[in-house]
Amino acid sequence: MKALTGWDLKFFREALKLTVKGRASSVLRSSKTFEKAGIQLWEKNSKVQLAIRFNDEDKSPWLTASLSESTNVRTENNKVVLQDLIIQRGKTIQIKQMKASCDNQTSSMHKFTLTIFFRDFSNPNEFIDSWGRYKASVERTFSQSSGLT
């Protein structure tokens, strides 16, 4: 895939359930739960994009967000929690930027908390580890927020 798009797929796994919470916006209601979704992490140069694909029956099956060193993330048993994400939602995904797009929809400027529940997630850090260069920064952010430093 990297040869075609320039993006390298770092992580792919099916989520059992996904919840999105935040302030209501044109992109999403204040709280939404989705059953089963494909979770993907893509990397290109210094960018990491989270892309989530819901079932085909959904009008806007793609949800995307940029991840960075400042992304607040924690893992717990079979779940990953990402806080303060600015998300995009749409019918298609723009491969060049790896962002969801829809003709009449723009990205939300509100911050959302995304909780991803995985089935049989024996190593919850697998999600964080797949970020590669961001791992140390993410662990540092998590340690500071939980008082472990």
HUWO-V773119 format. One record per backbone hydrogen bond with DSSP energy under -1.0 kcal/mol. CO is the residue of the C=O (numbers start at 1). NH is the residue of the N-H. If there is no record, write none. Layout:
# HUWO-V773119
CO|NH + CO|NH
This chain:
# HUWO-V773119
1|5 + 2|6 + 8|43 + 11|41 + 13|39 + 15|37 + 16|36 + 17|117 + 18|34 + 19|115 + 20|32 + 21|113 + 28|25 + 30|22 + 32|20 + 34|18 + 37|15 + 38|53 + 39|13 + 40|51 + 41|10 + 41|11 + 42|49 + 43|8 + 44|47 + 47|44 + 48|67 + 49|42 + 50|65 + 51|40 + 52|63 + 53|38 + 55|58 + 61|54 + 62|90 + 63|52 + 64|88 + 65|50 + 68|71 + 72|83 + 74|81 + 76|79 + 78|118 + 79|76 + 80|116 + 81|74 + 82|114 + 85|112 + 87|108 + 88|64 + 90|62 + 92|101 + 94|98 + 94|99 + 99|94 + 101|92 + 102|105 + 112|85 + 113|21 + 114|82 + 115|19 + 116|80 + 117|16 + 117|17 + 120|122 + 123|126 + 125|129 + 126|130 + 128|131 + 129|132 + 132|135 + 134|138 + 135|139 + 136|140 + 137|141 + 138|142 + 139|143 + 140|144 + 141|145 + 142|146 + 143|148
